[in-house]
Amino acid sequence: MRIATWNVNSIRAREERVVDWLRRSDTDVLAMQEIKCKPEQFPRAGFEAAGYELAIHGLNQWNGVAIASRVGIADVATEFAGQPSFGKADHEAVVEARALGALCGGIRIWSIYVPNGRGLADPHYAYKLDFLATLRAVAAESAHEPTALMGDFNVAPRTEDIWSETDSEAVTHVTEEAREAFRAFEDAGYEELSRRFIPAPNTYTFWDYKQLRFPKAEGMRIDFVYASQSLATHATGATIERDERKGKGASDHVPVVIDVDWKVG
């Protein structure tokens, strides 16, 4: 079984690229982040024609998560227990569309879009840390089940996971607080699978559109797959699909793919 995660940065702008990649890569389940649309706006036709069912959670033109599966979708949840809400001082706090869970082929898949944090003095940074801590606590409760937390974590866990730790766009991605919040999933019984198979530096998953970051190889590794041990023991390989950052209409992220020796059930 092949599972993958991809921050698509607007699915309506990239439907053809995503569906084409699904066909070429022979992926069974894709967790998507930053779809930037409501469910009724999601371009379903191409996915369904390719044999994929969809679960979609989006509230507006920001954020949004989805799962495409050709091995079934059941028991869908549009947030995890206790998921923090966020709102500016002059707006009511809401639980944003940043988490979507579903049972796909016997594996509990979560598409996760962790808040960026924006700045160290910004309330969004405290929101980010709270989001990670709450998700970790909830994940610990289901660590005995085959579970994958897949998505854009907006954390560069190690020095080699970012081209420069002084990058002003990533100040909230490299703090010890954020890195510790990311590592805490290991204590909850999870393993980050892409690192097992792809340990080398310069294995980025994101390159900003600004300042020619991609051709300059100035990126970050911020997209990951954390798996419970009952799933991790079945993992057989991983790839980071760097070529998907190339060409017209590319997302600023690329897919992270995990292969598991798993009987669909």
N, C-alpha and C positions, 0 to 999 in steps of 0.2 A: 504494500500500500504506500502511496506517495502523497505526502501532505506538504503544504507550503503556506507561506505568509508573504503578503505584498501590500505595502502602503501604495495604493494606486494613484493617490492625489487627483481625485475627481474621476469617477468611473464613467460619467457621461462623455468625458473627453477621451477616454482610453478603452472603451468597450472592445473595439476591434483588436487592439494590441493584446489585451488581457485574454480574450477568447482564443485568439490565435496562439498565444503562448500556452494556454491550457491544452490545446490540441497537440501542439508540438512536444510538450514536455510530458504528456501522459500523466498528468497530475490528477489524483482522485479527489482531494479536498483542498480548497484554497480559502484561507482566511484573509480578508481584505480590510484595510483601514483607510480612513480619510476618503470615503466614497463621495462625500459632499452632496448628498441628496436625500430626499425622503423616499420611503419604499415605493410609493406610486410613481416616482420619477426615475427609478432605477431601470436601465436598459436591459430588460430580461431576455428579449428574443434570442440574441446570439448565444447566451449561456444555455437556454433551454434547448435550442436547436443542436447544441453540442452535447446534450445529454446530462446537464447539470440542474439539480434543484437548488433553490436559493432560500436563504434566511437573511433578512435585511433589517437593519435598525438605523434610522436616521431621522433627525428632528428638524433640520434646516439645511442651509448650504455649507455648514461647517461640520467637521468631525465625521461621524458616521462609520459604521462597521457592517460587514456582510460576510457570509460564508456560502461558497459554491461547492456542491458535493454531488458526485455521481455514485455514491455508496449509501445514499439515504440521509435524511435530516429528520430528527425527532427531538422532542423534549427541549424546545427552544427557550432560552432565557435572555431577556434584553438588558439585564444588569446582574451583577453579582451581589450577594448579600451584604448590606451595609455600604454599598458603593457611594463614595462621597459626592456631594453636589457642589456646584460652583455658580457664583453669580457676582457681578460687580456690585459696588456699594449701592448703586441706584437701580439694580435689577434683582428680582427674586431669584434665589439660588435654585438650580435645576440639576437633576441627574443627567448629565450629558450622554450622548450616544457614543460611548467609548468601550463598551464591552458587549459581546454577543456570544452566547454559548449554545452548543447543540451537540447531540449525539450523532456521530457520523461513522457508520461501519463499526460500531462498538467502541469507538474512542470519543471521549468528551473533548470536543474542540472549543477553545475560547479564542475569538478574535479580539485582541486587546490593543487599544490606542491610548498609551499613557500620556497625560498632559505634558506639554513642553516645559512649563515652568516660567518661561519668558525672562525673568530676571530674579536675582537673589532677594531683592526687596519687594518683589511683586507677590501679591496673595496667591498667584498661580503656582508659585514654587512650593509653598506650604501645601497647596492642593495636590500637587504632584507627589510629594512625599507621603501624604495621607492616602492617596490612591494606591500607591505601591504597597504601603504597609497593610492596608485593608485587604487588598487582593492577595497578598502573601498569607494572611491569616485565614482567609477563606480557602485558598488553595491547599493549605496544610490539612484541612478537614477532609479533603478528597484525595489526598496523596496515595491512598491505598487503591484507588481506581485508575484505570488507564486514561490519563488526562494530559492534554497539551495546551499550554498557554502560549499563544503565538501572536506576534505582532511587533509594532513599533513601540519600543520601551523608552525611547528618548533618553537613554543613558549610554554613554561610552564607558564600559566597565573598567577598561585598562588603558594605560597610557598609549599603547600601540593601536588602540581602537579609534584614534582620531589623529588627523594629520597635524594638528597643533592644539595643545590644551589652552592656548591663549586666544583661540578663535572666539571672537565676541558674540557670535551667533549661538555658541554652545556652552555658555557659562554655566547653565544649570544642568548640563549633561555630565560634567566632570567633577562635581563636588564630592567630597568623601561621604556626605550624607546620602546623595543619590546613588553612589556606587555601593554603599553598604546596604541600602534598600534593595538594590538589584541582587546582591550576593545573598541576601536573606532567604531567597527562594531555595537555595541549596539546603539551608537548615530546615526548610519545610518539607524536604524529601524529594526535591526536583533536581534534574540535571539539564543544563543548557546544551542541547545536542549539537548545534552547529560547531561549537568550540571543540568538541571531541574529535570531529572529523576534519575541521579546518582551523587549526590552531595558529597558523602563521600570521604575522603582522600584514598590514595593508590589504586586509580582506574586508574592505568597506562595503556597506549596503546602502549608503546615502551619500549623494554629492549635491550640494546646493546649486541652483541654477545660476547664482550670482558669481561673478568674477572668474568664470571659466574653471570652476572647481573640478569638473570631471576630467577635462583634458590635462589638468595640472595634477591629477591624482590626489586632490585635497578633499578627502571624504571622512566619513564616520561609520563605524560599525554599531548600529543602534537597533537593528531588527533581529529578533531572536526567537528560538523555540525552546521553552522550558517544558520538560516532560517528567511526569511522575515515574518512579522507578519501575512500576509494573508495565509502563510503555517503553521507557528508556532501554530496558534490557533487550527489546526487539529491534532497536535501531541498527541499521546496516550501512548508512552512508548519508552524506549531505553535500549540497552544492549551493554556492552563491552565484546567481545568474547575472553576472556583471554586464554581459552584452545587452541586457534589456534596458540599460541606461543610454544606449546608443540610439541614434536615429531620430527622426521627426516624431514629436508627440510623446516622448518618453516621460515616465514619472521620474521624480528625483530620487526614488528608492528602487531597489531591484528585489526580485523574489529570493527568499531563502527556502530551500527545499530539503526535506528530510524523508529518507526511505526507511520503512519499517517492515520487518517480516511479520505480517499480521494477517490473520484470517478474518475477513470481513464477516461480522455477525451482529 
